[in-house]
Amino acid sequence: MRGTSLGGFVLRVALWLPPAFLVWYMAGPLFAFPIGLLTHGVARLGFADIVQGVEQHGYLITIVSTLKATLATTENPAGGVVSVELNALLYSYGFPMLAALILAARQPQALRKILLGYVVLAPFVTWSLMAEFLKRVTFDIAPSVAAQAGFGPLQREAIAFAYQFGALILPTVAPAVFWVLTHRRFLEGFAGGEAAAQKPSQ
């Protein structure tokens, strides 16, 4: 296999990133729609006791809980149920990064890999959204709301870990792992190019 130029690849990634992020941002509501459906399913199956519904408005996903708001806020009037508005773009920026990496690699079936990447990464975005919802009702809104949720100390620790993992690790690591697993032959080209460059000096 002919060696692959690392410099050329990095340049192509840099050129693909702006249009990839532009498409991702402009089509945010479209990208968020399947994630909203998946979030609704996870919320209703796993947290039916504290979630009554999930709504989508553009790239914003609102989880409507069964928890009662005791203090009035702009988002949650007193006496009503607590609703948490979540921004799907905060956790899905790995999509355009992955698309730029795939297109820059110039390997066969690039579009198929991009679509497959979306399918694989969507559950991780759902994880992050649900983790933020649980974090906010547990730690951010009011002690009375957290008390209604009924989470114990170990569950609160798990929620804090899930939020940090979903906010700091998954958005960047998951796309990178997917790209590496689907471009192993391309990465071998870098090793081949390095070996070829070192051979004359040996």
RARA-V809086 format. One record per pair of residues at least 24 apart in sequence whose ideal C-beta (glycine too) atoms are under 10 Angstrom apart, sorted by the first residue. I is the first residue (numbers start at 1). J is the second residue. D is the distance in Angstrom with one decimal. If there is no record, write none. Layout:
i:I j:J d:D
i:I j:J d:D
This chain:
i:1 j:185 d:7.3
i:1 j:186 d:9.3
i:1 j:188 d:6.6
i:1 j:189 d:5.4
i:1 j:191 d:9.6
i:1 j:192 d:5.5
i:1 j:193 d:9.1
i:2 j:189 d:7.1
i:2 j:192 d:7.5
i:2 j:193 d:7.9
i:2 j:196 d:8.8
i:3 j:188 d:9.8
i:3 j:189 d:5.9
i:3 j:190 d:7.4
i:3 j:191 d:8.5
i:3 j:192 d:4.8
i:3 j:193 d:2.3
i:3 j:194 d:7.3
i:3 j:195 d:7.8
i:3 j:196 d:5.1
i:3 j:197 d:7.4
i:4 j:105 d:8.6
i:4 j:106 d:9.4
i:4 j:186 d:6.6
i:4 j:187 d:8.4
i:4 j:188 d:8.8
i:4 j:189 d:3.5
i:4 j:190 d:5.4
i:4 j:191 d:9.2
i:4 j:192 d:7.6
i:4 j:193 d:5.5
i:4 j:194 d:9.8
i:5 j:189 d:9.1
i:5 j:190 d:8.8
i:5 j:193 d:6.8
i:6 j:189 d:9.6
i:6 j:190 d:6.0
i:6 j:193 d:7.5
i:6 j:194 d:8.6
i:8 j:104 d:8.9
i:8 j:106 d:9.7
i:9 j:101 d:9.0
i:9 j:104 d:5.8
i:9 j:105 d:7.0
i:9 j:106 d:8.8
i:9 j:186 d:8.6
i:9 j:189 d:9.2
i:9 j:190 d:8.1
i:10 j:104 d:8.2
i:11 j:104 d:8.3
i:12 j:100 d:8.3
i:12 j:101 d:9.4
i:12 j:103 d:7.5
i:12 j:104 d:3.7
i:12 j:105 d:8.2
i:12 j:106 d:7.4
i:13 j:97 d:8.8
i:13 j:100 d:5.3
i:13 j:101 d:6.1
i:13 j:102 d:9.9
i:13 j:103 d:8.5
i:13 j:104 d:4.3
i:13 j:105 d:8.8
i:14 j:100 d:8.3
i:14 j:104 d:8.5
i:15 j:100 d:8.4
i:15 j:103 d:9.2
i:15 j:104 d:7.7
i:16 j:96 d:8.8
i:16 j:97 d:9.7
i:16 j:99 d:7.3
i:16 j:100 d:3.8
i:16 j:101 d:8.1
i:16 j:102 d:8.8
i:16 j:103 d:4.8
i:16 j:104 d:5.3
i:16 j:105 d:10.0
i:17 j:96 d:7.0
i:17 j:97 d:7.3
i:17 j:99 d:9.0
i:17 j:100 d:4.6
i:17 j:101 d:9.3
i:17 j:103 d:9.8
i:17 j:104 d:8.9
i:18 j:96 d:9.2
i:18 j:100 d:8.8
i:19 j:96 d:8.7
i:19 j:99 d:9.1
i:19 j:100 d:8.4
i:19 j:103 d:9.2
i:20 j:95 d:8.1
i:20 j:96 d:3.8
i:20 j:97 d:7.5
i:20 j:98 d:8.6
i:20 j:99 d:4.5
i:20 j:100 d:4.6
i:20 j:101 d:9.3
i:20 j:102 d:9.5
i:20 j:103 d:7.5
i:20 j:104 d:9.8
i:20 j:114 d:9.5
i:21 j:93 d:7.7
i:21 j:95 d:9.3
i:21 j:96 d:4.5
i:21 j:97 d:8.4
i:21 j:99 d:9.1
i:21 j:100 d:8.2
i:22 j:96 d:8.4
i:23 j:95 d:9.4
i:23 j:96 d:7.1
i:23 j:99 d:8.0
i:24 j:59 d:9.8
i:24 j:89 d:7.9
i:24 j:92 d:7.5
i:24 j:93 d:7.4
i:24 j:94 d:9.8
i:24 j:95 d:5.6
i:24 j:96 d:4.1
i:24 j:97 d:9.2
i:24 j:99 d:7.7
i:25 j:59 d:8.6
i:25 j:89 d:7.2
i:25 j:93 d:9.3
i:25 j:96 d:8.2
i:27 j:59 d:9.3
i:27 j:95 d:10.0
i:28 j:58 d:6.6
i:28 j:59 d:3.6
i:28 j:60 d:9.2
i:28 j:87 d:9.3
i:28 j:88 d:7.2
i:28 j:89 d:5.6
i:28 j:92 d:8.3
i:29 j:56 d:7.7
i:29 j:57 d:8.4
i:29 j:58 d:4.5
i:29 j:59 d:5.5
i:29 j:60 d:8.9
i:29 j:88 d:9.0
i:30 j:58 d:9.9
i:30 j:59 d:9.1
i:31 j:59 d:7.4
i:31 j:88 d:7.4
i:31 j:89 d:8.5
i:31 j:92 d:6.4
i:31 j:95 d:6.7
i:31 j:96 d:9.7
i:31 j:118 d:7.6
i:31 j:122 d:8.9
i:31 j:125 d:9.1
i:32 j:56 d:6.3
i:32 j:57 d:9.5
i:32 j:58 d:7.3
i:32 j:59 d:4.5
i:32 j:60 d:7.9
i:32 j:61 d:6.5
i:32 j:86 d:9.8
i:32 j:87 d:9.2
i:32 j:88 d:4.2
i:32 j:89 d:7.8
i:32 j:92 d:7.5
i:32 j:122 d:9.9
i:32 j:125 d:8.7
i:32 j:129 d:9.7
i:33 j:58 d:9.9
i:33 j:59 d:9.4
i:33 j:61 d:9.7
i:33 j:88 d:9.5
i:34 j:118 d:8.1
i:34 j:119 d:8.7
i:34 j:122 d:6.0
i:34 j:125 d:9.6
i:34 j:126 d:9.5
i:35 j:59 d:9.2
i:35 j:61 d:7.2
i:35 j:88 d:5.6
i:35 j:91 d:8.8
i:35 j:92 d:7.1
i:35 j:118 d:9.5
i:35 j:121 d:9.5
i:35 j:122 d:5.4
i:35 j:123 d:8.9
i:35 j:124 d:9.9
i:35 j:125 d:5.2
i:35 j:126 d:6.0
i:35 j:128 d:9.8
i:35 j:129 d:7.3
i:36 j:60 d:9.4
i:36 j:61 d:5.0
i:36 j:62 d:9.4
i:36 j:63 d:10.0
i:36 j:86 d:9.7
i:36 j:88 d:7.5
i:36 j:126 d:9.1
i:36 j:129 d:8.9
i:37 j:122 d:9.6
i:37 j:126 d:9.5
i:38 j:122 d:6.0
i:38 j:123 d:6.6
i:38 j:125 d:8.3
i:38 j:126 d:4.8
i:38 j:127 d:9.9
i:38 j:129 d:9.1
i:38 j:130 d:9.8
i:39 j:63 d:7.3
i:39 j:86 d:8.2
i:39 j:88 d:8.6
i:39 j:122 d:9.6
i:39 j:123 d:9.9
i:39 j:125 d:8.4
i:39 j:126 d:5.0
i:39 j:127 d:9.6
i:39 j:128 d:9.9
i:39 j:129 d:5.3
i:39 j:130 d:6.5
i:39 j:133 d:8.6
i:40 j:126 d:9.5
i:41 j:126 d:8.6
i:42 j:123 d:8.5
i:42 j:126 d:5.7
i:42 j:127 d:8.4
i:42 j:129 d:8.8
i:42 j:130 d:5.9
i:43 j:126 d:9.1
i:43 j:129 d:9.1
i:43 j:130 d:6.6
i:43 j:133 d:7.7
i:43 j:134 d:10.0
i:46 j:130 d:7.8
i:47 j:130 d:7.7
i:47 j:133 d:8.4
i:47 j:134 d:7.8
i:47 j:137 d:9.9
i:47 j:149 d:9.2
i:49 j:149 d:8.7
i:49 j:150 d:8.3
i:50 j:82 d:9.1
i:50 j:133 d:9.2
i:50 j:134 d:8.7
i:50 j:137 d:7.2
i:50 j:145 d:9.8
i:50 j:148 d:7.8
i:50 j:149 d:5.5
i:50 j:150 d:8.4
i:50 j:151 d:9.4
i:51 j:84 d:9.7
i:51 j:130 d:9.3
i:51 j:133 d:8.1
i:51 j:134 d:10.0
i:51 j:137 d:9.7
i:52 j:81 d:7.2
i:52 j:83 d:9.8
i:53 j:81 d:9.7
i:53 j:83 d:9.2
i:54 j:86 d:9.5
i:54 j:129 d:9.3
i:54 j:130 d:10.0
i:54 j:133 d:9.4
i:55 j:83 d:8.3
i:55 j:85 d:9.2
i:56 j:86 d:10.0
i:56 j:88 d:8.4
i:57 j:85 d:8.4
i:58 j:87 d:9.6
i:58 j:88 d:9.0
i:58 j:89 d:9.6
i:59 j:86 d:9.6
i:59 j:87 d:6.6
i:59 j:88 d:4.9
i:59 j:89 d:5.2
i:59 j:90 d:9.4
i:59 j:92 d:8.4
i:60 j:85 d:5.6
i:60 j:86 d:6.9
i:60 j:87 d:6.0
i:60 j:88 d:7.2
i:60 j:89 d:8.9
i:61 j:85 d:7.6
i:61 j:86 d:4.9
i:61 j:87 d:7.9
i:61 j:88 d:5.5
i:61 j:125 d:9.8
i:61 j:126 d:9.5
i:61 j:129 d:6.1
i:61 j:133 d:9.1
i:62 j:86 d:7.1
i:62 j:133 d:9.6
i:63 j:129 d:7.9
i:63 j:130 d:8.0
i:63 j:132 d:9.3
i:63 j:133 d:4.8
i:63 j:134 d:9.5
i:63 j:136 d:9.3
i:63 j:137 d:8.9
i:65 j:133 d:8.0
i:65 j:136 d:9.9
i:65 j:137 d:6.3
i:65 j:141 d:9.7
i:65 j:145 d:8.4
i:65 j:148 d:8.8
i:65 j:149 d:8.3
i:66 j:148 d:8.2
i:66 j:149 d:9.5
i:67 j:137 d:6.2
i:67 j:141 d:8.3
i:67 j:142 d:9.5
i:67 j:144 d:8.9
i:67 j:145 d:5.1
i:67 j:146 d:8.8
i:67 j:147 d:9.4
i:67 j:148 d:4.7
i:67 j:149 d:6.3
i:68 j:144 d:8.1
i:68 j:145 d:7.6
i:68 j:148 d:6.5
i:69 j:141 d:7.7
i:69 j:142 d:7.7
i:69 j:144 d:8.8
i:69 j:145 d:6.9
i:69 j:148 d:9.9
i:70 j:141 d:9.5
i:70 j:142 d:6.2
i:70 j:143 d:9.4
i:70 j:144 d:4.7
i:70 j:145 d:7.2
i:70 j:147 d:9.9
i:70 j:148 d:9.1
i:71 j:141 d:8.4
i:71 j:142 d:5.6
i:71 j:144 d:7.9
i:71 j:145 d:8.9
i:73 j:141 d:8.0
i:73 j:142 d:9.1
i:75 j:141 d:9.2
i:76 j:141 d:7.4
i:76 j:142 d:9.3
i:76 j:145 d:8.8
i:82 j:133 d:9.9
i:82 j:136 d:8.8
i:82 j:137 d:6.3
i:82 j:141 d:6.2
i:82 j:142 d:8.8
i:82 j:145 d:5.8
i:82 j:148 d:8.7
i:82 j:149 d:9.6
i:84 j:129 d:9.4
i:84 j:132 d:7.7
i:84 j:133 d:4.9
i:84 j:134 d:9.2
i:84 j:135 d:9.5
i:84 j:136 d:5.2
i:84 j:137 d:6.6
i:84 j:140 d:9.0
i:84 j:141 d:8.2
i:85 j:133 d:9.7
i:85 j:136 d:9.6
i:86 j:128 d:8.8
i:86 j:129 d:5.0
i:86 j:130 d:8.9
i:86 j:132 d:5.7
i:86 j:133 d:6.4
i:86 j:136 d:8.7
i:87 j:129 d:8.9
i:87 j:132 d:9.0
i:88 j:125 d:6.5
i:88 j:126 d:9.3
i:88 j:128 d:9.0
i:88 j:129 d:6.7
i:89 j:125 d:9.7
i:90 j:125 d:9.3
i:90 j:128 d:7.7
i:90 j:129 d:8.8
i:90 j:132 d:8.2
i:90 j:167 d:7.8
i:90 j:171 d:8.0
i:91 j:121 d:9.5
i:91 j:124 d:7.8
i:91 j:125 d:4.8
i:91 j:126 d:8.8
i:91 j:127 d:8.4
i:91 j:128 d:3.8
i:91 j:129 d:6.4
i:91 j:131 d:9.2
i:91 j:132 d:8.1
i:91 j:166 d:6.8
i:91 j:167 d:7.3
i:91 j:170 d:7.3
i:91 j:171 d:5.3
i:92 j:118 d:9.1
i:92 j:121 d:7.5
i:92 j:122 d:8.3
i:92 j:124 d:9.1
i:92 j:125 d:5.0
i:92 j:128 d:8.6
i:92 j:129 d:9.5
i:92 j:171 d:7.4
i:92 j:175 d:9.8
i:93 j:125 d:9.8
i:93 j:171 d:6.0
i:93 j:172 d:8.3
i:93 j:175 d:9.0
i:94 j:121 d:6.1
i:94 j:124 d:8.1
i:94 j:125 d:8.3
i:94 j:170 d:7.9
i:94 j:171 d:4.9
i:94 j:172 d:6.1
i:94 j:173 d:8.5
i:94 j:174 d:6.2
i:94 j:175 d:3.7
i:94 j:176 d:8.1
i:94 j:178 d:8.8
i:94 j:179 d:9.8
i:95 j:121 d:6.5
i:95 j:122 d:9.1
i:95 j:125 d:8.6
i:95 j:171 d:9.5
i:95 j:175 d:7.3
i:96 j:175 d:9.3
i:97 j:171 d:8.9
i:97 j:172 d:7.5
i:97 j:175 d:5.5
i:97 j:176 d:8.2
i:97 j:179 d:8.7
i:98 j:174 d:8.8
i:98 j:175 d:4.0
i:98 j:176 d:8.1
i:98 j:178 d:6.5
i:98 j:179 d:5.9
i:98 j:182 d:9.6
i:99 j:175 d:9.1
i:99 j:179 d:9.9
i:100 j:175 d:10.0
i:100 j:179 d:9.9
i:101 j:175 d:7.6
i:101 j:176 d:8.2
i:101 j:178 d:9.3
i:101 j:179 d:4.8
i:101 j:180 d:9.4
i:101 j:182 d:9.7
i:101 j:183 d:7.8
i:101 j:186 d:9.9
i:102 j:175 d:9.7
i:102 j:178 d:9.4
i:102 j:179 d:6.7
i:102 j:182 d:7.8
i:102 j:183 d:7.7
i:102 j:186 d:9.8
i:104 j:186 d:9.9
i:105 j:179 d:8.1
i:105 j:182 d:9.2
i:105 j:183 d:5.5
i:105 j:185 d:9.8
i:105 j:186 d:5.0
i:105 j:187 d:9.2
i:105 j:189 d:9.4
i:106 j:186 d:8.6
i:107 j:182 d:8.4
i:107 j:183 d:6.3
i:107 j:185 d:7.8
i:107 j:186 d:5.6
i:107 j:189 d:9.9
i:109 j:182 d:9.4
i:112 j:182 d:9.8
i:113 j:178 d:8.7
i:113 j:179 d:8.5
i:113 j:182 d:5.5
i:113 j:183 d:8.3
i:116 j:178 d:8.3
i:116 j:182 d:7.7
i:117 j:174 d:9.4
i:117 j:175 d:6.9
i:117 j:178 d:5.4
i:117 j:179 d:7.7
i:117 j:182 d:7.8
i:120 j:174 d:7.8
i:120 j:175 d:9.1
i:120 j:177 d:9.5
i:120 j:178 d:5.6
i:120 j:181 d:9.6
i:120 j:182 d:9.5
i:121 j:170 d:8.6
i:121 j:171 d:8.9
i:121 j:174 d:5.7
i:121 j:175 d:6.2
i:121 j:178 d:6.9
i:123 j:170 d:9.8
i:123 j:174 d:9.4
i:124 j:165 d:9.9
i:124 j:166 d:7.6
i:124 j:169 d:9.6
i:124 j:170 d:4.6
i:124 j:171 d:7.8
i:124 j:173 d:9.2
i:124 j:174 d:4.8
i:124 j:175 d:8.9
i:124 j:178 d:9.7
i:125 j:166 d:8.6
i:125 j:170 d:8.0
i:125 j:171 d:7.9
i:125 j:174 d:9.0
i:126 j:166 d:9.3
i:127 j:162 d:7.3
i:127 j:163 d:9.8
i:127 j:165 d:8.1
i:127 j:166 d:5.1
i:127 j:170 d:6.5
i:127 j:174 d:9.5
i:128 j:162 d:8.7
i:128 j:163 d:8.1
i:128 j:165 d:8.5
i:128 j:166 d:3.4
i:128 j:167 d:6.2
i:128 j:168 d:9.7
i:128 j:169 d:9.6
i:128 j:170 d:5.9
i:128 j:171 d:6.9
i:128 j:174 d:9.9
i:129 j:166 d:8.0
i:130 j:159 d:9.8
i:130 j:162 d:8.0
i:130 j:163 d:9.5
i:130 j:166 d:8.0
i:131 j:158 d:9.7
i:131 j:159 d:6.9
i:131 j:160 d:9.1
i:131 j:161 d:8.8
i:131 j:162 d:4.1
i:131 j:163 d:4.3
i:131 j:164 d:8.4
i:131 j:165 d:7.4
i:131 j:166 d:4.1
i:131 j:167 d:7.4
i:131 j:170 d:9.2
i:132 j:159 d:9.8
i:132 j:162 d:9.3
i:132 j:163 d:6.0
i:132 j:166 d:7.1
i:132 j:167 d:7.1
i:133 j:159 d:9.6
i:133 j:163 d:9.4
i:134 j:158 d:9.0
i:134 j:159 d:4.6
i:134 j:160 d:9.3
i:134 j:162 d:7.1
i:134 j:163 d:7.3
i:135 j:159 d:5.7
i:135 j:160 d:6.8
i:135 j:162 d:7.9
i:135 j:163 d:4.1
i:135 j:164 d:9.0
i:135 j:166 d:9.1
i:135 j:167 d:8.9
i:136 j:163 d:8.9
i:138 j:163 d:9.2
i:139 j:163 d:8.8
